[in-house]
Amino acid sequence: MALWLSLSSFLTADILIPMDHRQSNHLKAYGIAYFALQREIDVEWMLNYRGGSFCMGSAELIEKECLLRGVSYEKIGSAERAGISGVIEERNMHIVLLEKAPEIAVYTPPNTLPWDDAVTLALSYAEIPYEKVYDRDILGGDLRKYDWLHLHHEDFTGQYGKFYGNYRNAAWYINEQVTQEKLAAELGYKKVSQLKLAVAEKIRDFVLNGGFLFAMCAATDSYDIALSAAETDICQAVFDHDGPDPGYQEKLDFGRTFAFRDFTLNPDPFVYEFSDIDVPPSYLPLSIDPVKDYFSLFEFSAKFDPVPCMLTQNHESLIKGFMGQTTSFKRDLLKKSIVIMGETANTDRVKYIHGNIGKGTFTFYGGHDPEDYRHYVGDPPTNLDLHKNSPGYRLILNNILFPAAKKQERKT
């Protein structure tokens, strides 16, 4: 009888993918969860249990993929599974069922190298498929094909990333301006800023209708700035060949933005900064010791706040800081509806936020690359094999799996 029970437990075993410090490759573990969902294998996301572990039915192909990708896993029988469920029920833990592999799109220029963006780097390393979209695709209605959209470090204001001060004579900058102006003309717009606003509005509709939006670095604040400036011209002549509207600051409409309010624009084309949203300002010398730069994740109730809990799952609660054109968000300029998920304690610096717009959601994450403290134009790619357990990159991948959760779990 004991032998039969042991054999029965083995035959009905589940696969547990631990996400605590025992996991050999946290980033590729997300790819295993996505791999299972692609094959219509339901995945249980065990919030706050061993770093946000995944559990799925035992299948030979899942085990094989774990071995091929170097992902740690455990086979657990029905008795052990029941014990885990009991622990989860009694503590600040919760099980969210993931049912469908989300269709993923990355908004990025066609000529951009994959390593210029942390999200495309993470997706590629985790072996999670995605498609690239850009202005022509979005204006053509292609967003309806996707569940989740990431905004590459795009400048939606038409100021070319405000790289004018340092790179205006560089061949790549000159070519970028010519290319963008040509694309705008082809699509029927007189200015690049008008084209980017039209794209931003389409993205806004995507979220209002239930889409999931994720953005990092300059795509966060420049997106909101573009929406707020829908009825005015904020660009200097070096960007669009004429000056900004008189009184443009007073014409900003903060009712149109996702996350930020009451911000003040920086019109100087020689200053590498859009507004006072970003702290510390990117154009200043380093005022923070990189060795001491950290931000902390909030601990949410897994049972009552599953959405921010999903987005903050990690094996570390204190995360190394990293810079970008937009590094962190000034706390006083956040809308009251925003959920703060990561911040630098006792400062005005907020790193990681989430919110709802219409039927959809958005998440903004400050900084450029979680494992490259100060990334410069032309820097080599980050080798994620050296950072396979990166807690900063885990936050990106939490967002990618988020749309796979049952709809009732996503209500906030």
C-alpha positions, 0 to 999 in steps of 0.5 A, a space after each residue: 500500500 505504501 509503495 502504491 501511494 508513493 507511486 501515485 504521488 509521483 505520477 500526479 506530481 506538479 512542477 514547482 519553479 522556485 523564485 527565491 534564492 535557490 533559483 539558478 536563473 530567475 529571468 529564464 524562469 519567466 520564459 518557462 512560465 510563458 512556454 507553458 502558457 503557449 501550450 495551454 498549460 495553466 500556471 499558478 503564480 504563488 504570490 509571496 511564496 518563495 519569491 513568487 514561485 510558479 507551479 504547473 502540471 508535470 509534463 515531460 516537455 516542461 522538465 526538458 525545457 527547464 533543463 535546457 534553459 538552466 532553470 531550477 525546478 522541483 517535483 512535488 507530490 499531492 501531499 506536498 502540494 496540499 501543504 504548500 496550499 495550506 501555508 499560502 492560505 494562512 499567510 500573506 500569500 495568494 495563488 493567481 491562475 495564469 491562463 493565456 500567453 499574452 501577445 506582446 508588442 514593443 514600440 521601437 524604431 526599425 533600426 534600433 539595436 535590441 540591446 538599446 532597450 532593457 525590455 527587448 533584452 529581457 524578452 530575448 534572454 527569457 525566450 519570450 516572443 514579441 513583435 516590433 511595432 512603430 508609428 505606421 503600424 500603430 496608426 494603421 490599427 495594429 495594436 488591436 492584435 496585442 495584449 501588452 505594449 512596451 514603449 521603447 525609450 521614445 521621445 513622444 514630444 518631438 524633441 528627439 530625446 533632447 540630445 541636441 546639446 551633446 549630439 546635434 552634429 553627430 551623424 546618427 542624430 542628423 539622420 534621425 531627424 531627417 528620418 523622422 521628418 520624412 516619416 511624418 510627411 509620409 503619414 500626413 503630418 507637418 511636424 514630428 511632434 504632431 505625428 508622435 501625439 497621434 501615436 500617443 493618442 492611439 496608445 491611449 485608446 489601446 489602454 482605455 480599451 483594456 490594454 496593458 502598457 509598460 514604459 521605462 526611462 524617457 518613454 514615461 514622462 515624455 509620453 505624458 508631456 505629449 498628451 498634456 501638450 495636445 493643444 499647444 506647441 512646446 518645441 523650440 525651433 531647432 526641433 520643428 523649425 519654428 518656436 513654441 507657442 507663447 504661454 505654452 506652460 499654462 496651456 498644458 492639460 494635466 487631465 489628459 495625462 496618465 501619471 503626472 500632474 503640475 509639472 514644469 517643462 524645461 524648454 532649453 534645447 541644450 538641457 538634457 531634460 524634459 521637465 522637473 518630473 525626473 529626479 535627479 536631473 539627468 544633465 547634472 553630475 552624479 549627485 548620488 553615490 552609485 554604491 549607495 543607490 537603492 530603492 525599496 519595493 512595497 509589500 502589498 497584501 497578496 489576497 487583497 491587492 494582487 495586482 501590485 503584489 504580482 508586479 513586485 514579486 522578487 527575491 529581494 526587497 531592496 533593488 540596486 538603483 540605475 540611471 536613465 534620461 528619466 531616472 525617478 519620478 518626483 513624488 509631488 508630481 504624481 497623481 493621487 490615483 497612482 500606486 507607488 510600488 518602489 521608492 527610495 526611502 526618505 527622498 522625493 524619488 519614486 522609481 516604480 509606479 502603476 495605475 489604471 486608465 479606463 479598462 486598462 493599466 499602465 506601469 512606469 519604471 524609471 531608469 534605462 538598464 537595471 544592470 548598467 548604472 549609467 548607460 551611454 549612447 553607443 555602450 555595448 549590450 548588457 550580458 544577462 548571462 552575468 545577471 541571470 538573477 537580477 531583481 531589477 530585471 525581474 520587475 520587467 518580467 513580472 509585467 510581461 506575465 501580468 496580462 496572463 492572470 485571470 481577469 478577476 485577479 486584475 481588478 483594483 
